[in-house]
């Protein structure tokens, strides 16, 4: 019995050591990235100096855990910065965060279709981002063009990078259903669903300023309204105060106050 116990402890120690060593140590934040962030990421620009440092640290931790590969393109610094910023923004309100359901990101040069084709001869190239399933599990595919546009236009309430990372967060409980159980307290689930369906009905009747794609499903509503929350917090709070409050509690942050 003692031998079995010692053996069990030894195996547990080995497993823990392998897990610990398998996680890459985060590299130091390149100072030139600060300028890229200031020029391209409005969310970061509004942060205090202390919060900017925290944002940089979270970015580097994310990049140490996920591989980014370019498909028919060479990954540039701006690609890494915008992808990492997309990952950090939704979870910036939490002290520590990891995406256990993501290992690799494929960056395409342009929008793609359901067959993951993006060349000039391809048809129906209208997808800017995709969270993989099946053989693409733990992978994300992003269009570089859509990624850049999401940060260049800060008034349209759209951001493809943030949108896809919201889907990842939604999937952490096993299903992308518009209910981020890892973030939302259980007692808020029913009020949240009620609010979602009310807002989706408004979208369907063309009575809402929330993007039409949010009416497609509960999962898409969460992703679309979260883009709105982080891109135009003041406007969302003014037009949809109840929805804003629910998202503020969910993401543990109030982006409109970062301007203070």
Buried (B, 14 or more C-beta within 10 A) or exposed (E): EEEEEEEEEEEEEEEEEEEEEEEEEBEEBEEEBBEBBEEBBBBBBBBEEEEBEBBBBBBBBBBEBBEBEBEEEEBEEBBBBBBBBBBBBBBBBEEEBEBEBBEBBBBBBBBBEEEBEBEEEBEEBEBBBBBBEEEBEBBBBBBBBBBBBBBEEBEBBBBBBBBBBBBBBBBBBEEBBBBBBEBBEEEBEEEBBEBBEEBBEBBEEEEBEBBEBBBBBBBBBBBBBBBBBBBBBEBBBEBBEEBBEBBBBBBEBBBBEBEE
